[in-house]
Amino acid sequence: MHQFLGQTQPGDALVIQAFVSQTAEMDDLLTELRTYLRNRYRLATFAGYDPRCLHTTGQMVKGGQ
């Protein structure tokens, strides 16, 4: 993972697609992970749960187009 993230450039986007049940605890963990990755690698980060969000999350990265 470190090697992969080391290839990113500031301003790149990273989507975290969590295939787990959505809970308040998981929301907090994903927020913590997103914040860490954003700050460490200077990435725009997005998170979603299971495949139903995949298209929506991808549209956010493309500016809704």
C-alpha positions as CSV (number, residue, x, y, z in Angstrom):
1,M,0.0,0.0,0.0
2,H,2.8,2.4,0.8
3,Q,4.4,1.8,-2.6
4,F,1.1,2.5,-4.3
5,L,0.4,5.6,-2.3
6,G,4.0,6.8,-2.9
7,Q,3.2,7.0,-6.6
8,T,0.4,9.5,-6.1
9,Q,0.7,13.3,-6.7
10,P,-0.8,16.0,-4.5
11,G,-4.4,16.7,-5.6
12,D,-5.0,13.1,-6.9
13,A,-8.2,11.5,-5.7
14,L,-8.4,8.2,-3.7
15,V,-11.7,6.4,-3.2
16,I,-12.1,4.0,-0.2
17,Q,-14.8,1.5,-1.0
18,A,-15.7,-0.3,2.2
19,F,-17.3,-3.7,1.9
20,V,-18.5,-3.8,5.5
21,S,-21.7,-3.0,7.4
22,Q,-22.2,0.7,7.9
23,T,-22.1,1.6,11.6
24,A,-21.3,4.7,13.6
25,E,-18.0,3.1,14.6
26,M,-17.1,2.3,11.0
27,D,-18.0,5.9,9.9
28,D,-15.6,7.2,12.5
29,L,-12.8,4.8,11.4
30,L,-13.3,5.7,7.7
31,T,-13.2,9.4,8.6
32,E,-10.0,8.9,10.5
33,L,-8.4,6.9,7.6
34,R,-9.5,9.5,5.1
35,T,-8.1,12.3,7.2
36,Y,-4.8,10.6,7.6
37,L,-4.4,9.8,3.9
38,R,-5.5,13.3,2.9
39,N,-3.0,14.9,5.2
40,R,-0.1,12.4,4.6
41,Y,-0.4,12.2,0.8
42,R,-2.3,15.4,0.1
43,L,-5.0,13.5,-1.7
44,A,-8.7,14.2,-2.2
45,T,-10.4,11.3,-0.4
46,F,-13.9,9.8,-0.7
47,A,-15.4,6.9,1.1
48,G,-18.5,4.7,0.4
49,Y,-20.0,1.5,1.5
50,D,-20.4,-1.5,-0.8
51,P,-21.0,-1.5,-4.5
52,R,-24.2,0.5,-4.5
53,C,-22.1,3.7,-4.0
54,L,-19.5,3.0,-6.7
55,H,-21.2,5.0,-9.5
56,T,-22.1,7.9,-7.2
57,T,-18.6,8.1,-5.7
58,G,-17.0,8.0,-9.2
59,Q,-19.3,10.8,-10.3
60,M,-18.1,13.0,-7.4
61,V,-14.5,12.7,-8.6
62,K,-15.6,13.6,-12.2
63,G,-17.5,16.7,-11.0
64,G,-20.9,15.1,-11.5
65,Q,-20.4,14.6,-15.3
